[in-house]
Amino acid sequence: MFSTKALDGSRSGKAPPHFPSISQYFTQSSAAQTARPPDLTHVIRLLENPVSSSMKERHIFALKKIVKRSQNGFLLRELVDVFTILNLCAEKAKEHPEYVPILCDLLHICRRPFLKEKASDEMNYASVVTDSLSQMGYLMRVSDSKVREQICASIISLYSSDKSKPNEDGVCPTNLGYRQELVERSGLAETMVMSLALLEKQLPAKLQVLRALQILSCSSVVNCRLMLKAEGAHKVCFHMNEPDQSGQVLFRSSEILWNLLENGSREEVTSQLSNMDCIMVLKEAFLHLLLNGYRHYDQQLRNDLLVIVTLIAENPSAPLIESGFAKQLMLFVTFPELKSHNPLIRNLKLAFTSEDFEMKKLLLNLLVVLSRDLSALQLFKENRVMLALMLLVRPSSSEGRPSGKGRRSWTSVQQEELQLQALATLATVAPLMLDEYMSCQANTCLLMLLEWCTQQDSYFGQGHGFHGTGCRGGKKAHMRYCVRLLRCMASLSNSLINQDLCDQGAISQLLGLLKRFQEREKELDAVCVEIQTDVLLTLSAICEEDLHRKELFGSEGVEMVINYLKMNTAQLYSGLGHNRLFLSTVDCVWSCIVGCYTIEDLFLEKGGAFLLLDFLQLGPRSMKSVLLGTLLELCDNHKTLAHIEAWRGEKDLTAPALLLQLWRNEEAEFGVKRDQRGRITDTKKPILSRYQEEEPLVSVPANTPSAAVLDVSENLRSNIYSLFCRIGFEDLRGLTPEDYITLSIVSRYLDFKTGEVWNEVSAELELEGVRPITPDAEALSTITQTIEDTAKNVCTLQQSILDQQTQEDLRQEELTYKEISLNRKQQELTAKTRRHHIAKTSDYKILKESKLQQERCIESSRPTEKPDGFIFHSTQIPGLQTTNFCGRVLAIESTPAVLTGGPLANTDLALERVPVKGGALRKVSPSNTELELPNTVAVK
C-alpha cells in the first residue's frame, strides 16, 4: 500500500512512490492455490529469468498466447500468477514501451468477471481476489495513460456489469454482489483517490478515474468512507475547475461530492470542503455556470453546486464571507426584486425556467443558513435583503403580474411558493434585523396580508410546494406563515414592534381571526390548530405587562378564552396539537387577563376559575404547573378565592382536597419518604426527594442554584404551598383525615425547605474543609435542631389526627351497632304484634281480653280531677242511642232534634256497611247489638 504523503510528494517534484512487487505482497498460497497451470508458470519463469530478459519478442509472443487463451476471463485459481505477470510487465514497461499494449490487453481481460470452477471457489479464493484487486489499483503507478484508462475501465466493468453467462467448458462467472464486496474490501476507492495526484497532465485518464470514483461512491457506504479517509472530497473539489472542453471534469466531480454527501459522513465532507481553496473553486464554477450557462444541463449543475455551498455554509468555520462568495450570493438573492449596478447583476438574465426557480428557492434557503453567523447580517443590510423579502411577501405578490410590456416573470404557481418561502425565511432573518424590519413597515404589510387571507374570494392556490403541506388549494398556507412570522416578532418583547402592532389594530384583527376559527370548529385540522396557537401566543406577547392593551383585549377576548378553556380533555391526545393550543390559551390568560381587574372580573363571572380547576383535576401532569401558576396570579383578586372555595369537581371534590391530592402525587413521583398513612418517616429530611438524596454533593458557585433551590421550580409543591397561603390552612371543607395529615406537612413546607437549604450550606462547607466560626456554627446547629423539632411536632400532630380518626371510627361503629340493634328489636316487635293479631282472630278469649285491655286504656286516659275554671265537654252525645262501629260500618238509629235543629228525630241513617258475603248497602237493625266485633265503639 502507498500513502497519501507519498503521492503528495510526487506532486511536489519527488520520485513517485515505490509499489510493492507481487512476490512481496502475496503470502504463501493456501492448499487450494498450489497447482499452477504450466503455461502461466512457464511465462513467469521466462519473464523472471535473467538469461531471457532481453528476449522481448519471445516474452510478447508468450503473453499473447495467454491473452488469446483467456478471452472469457481468468480463473480464480490463476489470479496469483496473472497478477504476478501483470506486475512483471509493469516493471518492464518503464524501460520498454513494447510491453504496454500487451499489458493493456491483459487488463482488458480483467474487465470480465473472474471464473470459478466450483461453487466453493468464491469463498476459498476471497482473500486472493481481494489482494489481486488491490494490485490492480497499484498498477496506476504505470505512467502510460492508456494503461491507467484500461485499469479504470476494468474496475468499472467489474463493479457494475453483470451480463456474463456460464461458459461452455463448465466454468461460471462470479456474481456481481461478490465482486462488489471484494472491491470494497480491497480499498480500490482509496487507491483511486490517491492516484489523482499522478494525473495532472493526463485528462483522459483523469476522466476515467473520476468516472470510476463516481460509480464506486454511487451506492457504497464503505467506498465513500475509504474515499473520505484519503481526503477525497478535498482532492476532487480542488481539481474540478481544471481545463476541460467537454465539461466532464466538473460534472463528474460534482456527482462524486453528491455521492459522498449522501452515502458518507456529511460532517466530514463539509469539513474537507471548508477551506479557502475549495470555496474559491466552487465560487468560480458557480459564477461561470450562472453567467455563461444557458443549457438545461448547465443550470442543473449550477443548482447542484449551490446545494453543496449551502451545506458547507452550515459549518461555522467555512470561510464563505472571507472569500467574498457570500457577498456575491446576496446580490443574486435580491435579484430580480431589486435593481443593482453591480456588473454581475447588470448582465444577468433569468429565463424564469424551473431551474431558475429552484435556484431562487435555494438562495432563500441559503439566507436561513447564513443567518446563524452574525457577521453575515452586515451583508444582509448592505444588500437590502429585508426589502427584497418584503417585496416577495406583499399581498399583491400572490397574483402573478409581469411588470412591463412583454417582460417575463414568475408564474402564479412559482410566485406562491416564493411568497411562502420568503415568509418562512423572514421568520428566521427578521428577528435579527429589527431596524430594517421597522423601516420597511413590515407590520403593516403582514397585517394586510393577514386581512387578505381572511377575505372570501375566488382565489385558489395552485402551488405552495413544501410549505403548502396540509393546506393546499386556498389561503391557509399564507395565513399559517404570516401568523408564525407575527408570533416570532411579537415574542421578542420589543416595545417598538409591539406598540406598532397595537397601533395597527392587530389585537382586534387577531381576535376576529380566532372567532372565525371557533365558528368553524368542526372543520379544524392540524394546520388550523397551529394557526390558532400562534395567534394566542402573539396576543400574549403583545398584551403582556401593558394594562391598556389588556383592556383592548376586552370582553371579546375573554369570551374567546373561555371557549378554548371548555375544550374536551380527550382532544389533548388527538395528535393535532390541541395540547399546545390549550397551553397557549392558559398563557393568554396569564398575559392578557391577569393584572387587569376589570378583565379579571369578567373572566371570573364567566366561570374561568372553575374551568382552570377542572383542567387541573383532569388534565395531564405536564400542564398542571402552568395552571397552578395562573390560578396563583389570579388569587391577587380577592373574588378568585370565593370561586375556588365554591368549586366542586368530580365526586364532589373541593379545591383544597384537589391540591392536597396533587401534593401526594408529586411526593410519590419524586420519591419523598412517607409511610402508608402519609406521615413523615425521617424527621431530619422531611421533604427531601429521592433524586436529591441520590445526587452527589458538589460545591457550586454562589450564583448557581443548588439542588434544594432547583427542586422548588421542578415540581408543583411550591405553587401548591403558595395557593394554600392565599386560601388559608384552616376551616377548609371537604377534607379527609388523610388530607389533614398532608396539610400538616404543606403548612410547614417553607420551614422545611429553609432547613434543607441550610443543611446544604453546612454540607458544602464541610466538603470544602471550611470550619465556620463558633457563633455561625451554633446558629447552624440551632437551625438544624429547630427544623428537626418542627418535623417532630408535625409527626405528633399527624399522630393525634390518626388517634382522633380512630376514636371517630369507634364511635361510628358503636352508632352503627346501636342502629342495627334497634332495627332488630323493631323487627321482633312487629313480628310479635303480628302474632298477637292472628291470635285474636282465632281465639275468642284473647279477643275479649284485648277489648278489656283497650277499655281500661281508654278509661285510664280520662282525667280524674276537675280543676276550677276549666270546662269539660262530655264525650257522649245526649239522646244518641247505641251506635256500632265496625271497621268501615257506622249505624245511627236516632239523632236528637237539639243537635239537628229540626224534626229529624228517630230518623234512620244507614252508611256503608260491608257484610262478609258482600252485597249492596242496607239498613242496620238496632237490635243487633249483641254481636260486637273488634274495634266496635258504642256511642250513646
Sequence and secondary structure as in RCSB ss.txt:
>XXXX:A:sequence
MFSTKALDGSRSGKAPPHFPSISQYFTQSSAAQTARPPDLTHVIRLLENPVSSSMKERHIFALKKIVKRSQNGFL
LRELVDVFTILNLCAEKAKEHPEYVPILCDLLHICRRPFLKEKASDEMNYASVVTDSLSQMGYLMRVSDSKVREQ
ICASIISLYSSDKSKPNEDGVCPTNLGYRQELVERSGLAETMVMSLALLEKQLPAKLQVLRALQILSCSSVVNCR
LMLKAEGAHKVCFHMNEPDQSGQVLFRSSEILWNLLENGSREEVTSQLSNMDCIMVLKEAFLHLLLNGYRHYDQQ
LRNDLLVIVTLIAENPSAPLIESGFAKQLMLFVTFPELKSHNPLIRNLKLAFTSEDFEMKKLLLNLLVVLSRDLS
ALQLFKENRVMLALMLLVRPSSSEGRPSGKGRRSWTSVQQEELQLQALATLATVAPLMLDEYMSCQANTCLLMLL
EWCTQQDSYFGQGHGFHGTGCRGGKKAHMRYCVRLLRCMASLSNSLINQDLCDQGAISQLLGLLKRFQEREKELD
AVCVEIQTDVLLTLSAICEEDLHRKELFGSEGVEMVINYLKMNTAQLYSGLGHNRLFLSTVDCVWSCIVGCYTIE
DLFLEKGGAFLLLDFLQLGPRSMKSVLLGTLLELCDNHKTLAHIEAWRGEKDLTAPALLLQLWRNEEAEFGVKRD
QRGRITDTKKPILSRYQEEEPLVSVPANTPSAAVLDVSENLRSNIYSLFCRIGFEDLRGLTPEDYITLSIVSRYL
DFKTGEVWNEVSAELELEGVRPITPDAEALSTITQTIEDTAKNVCTLQQSILDQQTQEDLRQEELTYKEISLNRK
QQELTAKTRRHHIAKTSDYKILKESKLQQERCIESSRPTEKPDGFIFHSTQIPGLQTTNFCGRVLAIESTPAVLT
GGPLANTDLALERVPVKGGALRKVSPSNTELELPNTVAVK
>XXXX:A:secstr
   HHHHHHHHTT        HHHHS    GGG    HHHHHHHHHHH STTTT HHHHHHHHHHHHHHTTT  B
GGGHHHHHHHHHHHHHHHTT TTHHHHHHHHHHHTTS  EESSTTHHHHTHHHHHHHHHHHHHGGGS  HHHHHH
HHHHHHHHHH       TTS EE  HHHHHHHHHHHTHHHHHHHGGGG TT HHHHHHHHHHHHHHTSS HHHHH
HHHHTTHHHHHHHTTTS  SS HHHHHHHHHHHHHHHHS HHHHHHHH SHHHHHHHHHHHHHHHHH  SHHHHH
HHHHHHHHHHHHHTSTT  TTTTTHHHHHHHHHTTTTS    HHHHT      HHHHHHHHHHHHHHHHHTTSGG
GHHHHHHTTHHHHHHHHHSGGGGS    STT     HHHHHHHHHHHHHHHHHHGGG HHHHHHTTHHHHHHHHH
HHHHS SS      GGGGTT  SSSHHHHHHHHHHHHHHHTT  HHHHHHHHHTTHHHHHHHHHHHHHHTGGG  
HHHHHHHHHHHHHHHHHHTT HHHHHHHHHHHHHHHHHHHT  GGGGGSSSSHHHHHHHHHHHIIIIITT HHHH
HHHHHTTHHHHHHHHHHHS GGGHHHHHHHHHHHTTSHHHHHHHHH   GGG  HHHHHHHHHHHHHHHHT  B 
TTS BS TTSSS  HHHHHS      TTS  HHHHHHHHSSHHHHHHHHHHH SSS SS  HHHHHHHHHHTTHH
HHHHHHHHHHHHHHHHHTT    HHHHHHHHHHHHHHHHHHHHHHHHHHHHHHHHHHHHHHHHHHHHHHHHHHHH
HHHHHHHHHHHHHHHHH HHHHHHHHHHHHHHHHHTS     TT     SS TT    EEETTEEEE    HHHH
SSS TT  EE     TT        TTTTS   TT     
